[in-house]
C-alpha cells in the first residue's frame, strides 16, 4: 500500500498545536483522532493502515521503555528487525513510511533517513527478495465458466457481478478504475459496445457485451457510475461500489466456480489479462499500453520475467542522498 496524502495535509508548524498533537500521537491512536489532526488529509484506507502501524510501533517502544516520538534510530532498527522475522518486505517498508510520516507531521526530523535505517531496509529488501506472493490468476477459462453459470440468472447481484468480471478482465481494469467507471464511458457503435478509458477504446467480446447490457438494462439510467451497490432487498443504489464490495465480488468468484479455495483479488483480472494477451502474441510493451501501465515492469512481473521487471523498476527509482 502506498499512502495517499492530499495537498492540504501539512506538517504541524504551530507550537501549541504541535504539543497538543504530539500528546495524542504518544497515546493509543484512533482513526478518528488521526483524521482530525490531519484534517482528513489521508485517504481512508491509508489512514486505517497508518494508525494500525503506528500503534504497533508505539506499543513496541512502550515495551522497550523508550519514546516513539521522536524515535531513536536504535528503536526503529530493533522494531524492524523484530517484525522482519514474520513480515514481508512490503510491510516493513510500510512501517518505515508510517514512522517517517508521523514524525514529519509532528514537526520532527525524519528518523528513517539516517544511514543505519536505510542500510537496514536495503539489506531486508535483498534478504526478502521474492517473498511477495503473486495474486491468483483470473483466466479466460474462469470467465467462460462464470459466464455459462450466471448469464441466465435473474438475480441482480449475479447479473452485476458477471458484468464486472467481463469488464475487469477484457479491459484489464484496476479496482479504482472500475469504481470510477461512468455510464457515459460505455459507447454503443452499431452492434458493438466500447469502454472508453482516456483516449483508448476497448471493444467488449460478444459475451461481455451481453453481460454488460443485461446489467445496464437493470440499472435503467443513463448517467452516473456503471457499477453500484445492491442492498439485501435487491434494490440498486445510486452510489458506486466501494473497494470492499469489489473485493468481495472477486473473492466470491472462486465459490461460484466451485473452488472456494481460489481467492481472487483486485489484481487477479489484470494478471489474467496480461497472460491472455501474451498468449495472443502481444509483446510486453504492447501489454503495457493496453493495461495503461507507466512502465512494462508489471507486465514482465506477471509473465514471470522478474529480472527484466526489476530492471524496469530501476528506471523509476530515485536515489536519495544520505542525510
N, C-alpha and C positions, 0 to 999 in steps of 0.2 A: 504494500500500500504506500502511495506517495501522498503526503499530507498536502491538502489544497488550502492555501491561505489567501483570503481576499485582500485587496489593496487597503481596505480601511482598517485592517488589524495591524497596529504598530506596536513597537516596544513601549513600555511604560517609561515616561520621562518625568512626570510629576512626582516629587519626592514623597509627598503624603500618600499618593495612590500606590507608589512602589512599596512602601511599608505595609499598607493595607493588603495589597495583593500577595506580597511575599508571605504574610501570615496565613492567608488562605492556602497558598501552594505548599506550605510546610505541614499542613494538616491533611487528613484524608480528603481528596478532591472528588467532587461530583461533576457530572456532565453539565448540569445546570449552572453550577458555580463557575466552571471553566468558560461556558458560553457567555456568562455575564461579564467576566473580567476581560474577555477578548472581544466583547461586543458582537458576538456571533460571527467572528472573523474566519472561522474554520468551517468547512463542510461537515455535516453531521457525522458521517462515518469516520472522518479523520478525528473529530472531537472525541468520539467514544473511544477510539483506539488510543489516542494520546493520554486520556485520563486513566485508562487501564494501565498503560505502560508506566506513566509517572507514579501512580500509586504503588506499583510493583517495585520500582526503584526506591521510592521513599521508604517503603517497609524494609527493604534490604539495608538501607542506611540506618534506619532506626535500630535494626538488629545489631548492626556493627557499631552503634552509638557514635555515628558521625553525621554531619549535616548534609542533606541532599541539595541545599540551596544556600550559598553556592557549593557545588560539589567539588571535591578534590579529584585530581587525576587518578589517585590510587583507588578511591571508592568506585569510580566508573570502571576502571580496569578490572577490579575484583568482581564487580557486578556482571560485566560482560563475560568474563571467564567462567563464572558460575553458571550463567544461563547458556553458555556455549555447549555445556555437556548434554543439553537436551534440545536446544533450539536450532533452527536453520539460520543460515547467514542472513537471509532477507529479514527475519525477525530481529536479529541482533542489530542490523543496520537501522531498523525502525526504532529500536530502543535508543540508539545513539542520536537519531534525529529528534526524537521526543525530548531527550535531555538537553540537546542543543537549543531547541525552540523555546523551552520553558525558561532557560537561562536568559536568552535574548529578550523574551517578553518581560522578564523581571528586572531588566537593566543590568544584568551581569555579563561578563565576557563569556564566550563560548568555550567551555572546558573540553569539548570533544575535538577541538582543532589543535590540541597540543600534540607534539610529536609521538609520545608513548601511545596515546589512544589511536592515532591514525595508523601507526605501525601495527598495533594490535588488530585493528579492523582489516588491514591488508593481509595480515597473517591468517586471520579467521576466514577471510574470503578464499584464500588458497586452500586452507585445510578442509573447508566445507564445499569445495567446488563440486557441483553436480548433485548437491543434496536436495535441490528443489524438484519435487516430482511433478512431471507434466500432467495436466488435466486429462481426463478420459477423452478420447476422440469420438465425436459425434459424426458418424459416417453417412454416406448416401444410402447405404443399406438400412441403417436405423431409420432414416427419414422415410424410406419407402415402406417399411413395416408400420410406422406410425400413421402414415397416410392411409394405408389399407385398413387399419384398425379404427381410425377416427373419422374418416371422410363422410360416413353415413350417419354419424351421431347427431342427435338433435339437442344435445346438452351444450349450453352456451360456452362453458369452460372448455369442453373438448374442441369446439369449433375455433375458439380463440387460440388455444394452445397449439393446435395443428398449424394455424396460420403463422404463429410465432416461430415454430420450428422451421418452416419453409423459408420465411423471410430472413431469419438469422443465418441459416446455412447458405442460401442461394446468394445473399448479398454480403456474406462474411461480416455481419454486423457485430459491433461491440454492444454490450449491455446498455451503455449510456445512449448509444445511437438508436437502439430500439425504443428506449423510453421516450426519447425526444422526437421520434418519427411522427410526422403530421399527415393527416389525410390529404392535404394539398400536395404531398410528395408522391402520391400514388397516381400515376398518369395512365390514361387509357388511350391506346392508339390502335384503331381497327380492332383486331381480335387479340391484342396482347396487353399485358399490364407491366408498366415500368415503375421501378422505385428510383426516385431521383435523390442522390446524395451529393450535394455540392454541384459540381459540373458534370458528374458522371451519372449515367442512367443504367440501371440493372434490369434486364428482362427476366421476368419470372418464368419458370417452366409451366407447362400446361397444368400440372398438379398443384404447383404453387399458386397459380392464378385462381384455380378452382377453390383452394383452401382460403385464400385471402378474400375472394369475392363473397364467399359464404359468411365470413366474419363481418365484412363491411356492410352487407345487406342487413345483418343483425344489429349493427351499431345504428344504422339509419340516419346518420348526419353527414355533412359534407366538410366540416371544419373541426379542428381540434386534434388531439392525439389519436393515433391509429389504435394502439393497444391500451385498454383500460381495465380497471378492476371490476370484478363481479362479486356482488355480495352473496350471502347464503341463500337468498331468495331468488337468485338468478338475475337480479337487476344490474344493468351495466352502468357503471359510474361515468362521470364526465372527465374525471381526473386521470392522468396517465398512470400506468403501473409503476410502482416503486421498485427499487433494487431488490428488496427481499422477495417481492412477489415474482419477479422474473427469475430469481434464483430458484424458487420453489417450482416454477413451471419446468425448468430444465432438470431439476432433480427428479421430478415426477415422471420424466420420460423413461427412466430405467424401469420403473414399476409398470408402466404401460407396455413396455417391451417384454414383460415377464422376467426381467432381470433386476430385481431390487438392489442387488449389489453394485450395479452400474451407476456410478454417481457422476452425472454430468455437471459442469459448472458453466459460468459465463463465457469461458474461453473455449469450451468444447466444440461449439459450432464453428468457431474461427479456425481451430486446428483442423477440423474435418474438411472445411472449405479449402484450406491450403493443400492438404493431401489429395483431395479430389482434383483440384486444378493441376497439380503436379502430374497426376495420372493421365490427365488430358493433354499433357505436353507443355504446359506453361512453365517458363523459367522463373527463378526466384524473383528477379527484378519485375517481371510481369505480374507475379502474385502480389508483390509489394504494392504495385499501383492499384491492383484490383481491390486489395484489402485496406487501402488508404493508410499504410504504414509510412512513417517518416524515413525509415531505412529498411533494408532487407534482412535485418538481424532476426526478427521473429519468424519470418518465413523459413529462413535457414534453420533456426532453432527447432521449429515444428517438424521440419523434414529430417531432423536428426543430424544435420551438419553443424555440430556445435563449434568446431574450430572456426569455420567461416562466420558463424553467428557472433562469436567473441570478437573477431576482427572488425566486424561491422559495428559492434557496440563501442569499440575503442574510438571510432571516428567521432562519437558524440560525447566522449569522456573529457571533461575539463579538468586538467591537473592544477590543483590549487597549491600555492607555495606554503611551506611551513610557517607557522607564526614565529 
